Amino acid sequence: MAAVRTDQFGFGSLDWVGLMGFMALTHVVGALGTIDVRIAVRSEWYKKLKRVNVPNWVFGVMWPLMYTLMAVSVFLVWQDNA
């Protein structure tokens, strides 16, 4: 079985440390944001909001995916400007 070279797909010069750094940064910022949200959901104005009925598991999938895609986007812009 032949080894796959990463430069075949345009990833040869990919800065993996930079990508993982942006991943960590965006996910930590997202986790810190939950502190504020937990306080807000106990407030009266939040309880009065009309909300859409979305299954809870959707949030568990979509939030990490969204933060991962934000990290990749910032990384690509950073790579392009480097």
Secondary structure as GFF3:
##gff-version 3
##sequence-region A 1 82
A	DSSP	three_ten_helix	6	9	.	.	.	ID=ss1
A	DSSP	alpha_helix	16	40	.	.	.	ID=ss2
A	DSSP	alpha_helix	44	47	.	.	.	ID=ss3
A	DSSP	alpha_helix	56	81	.	.	.	ID=ss4
###
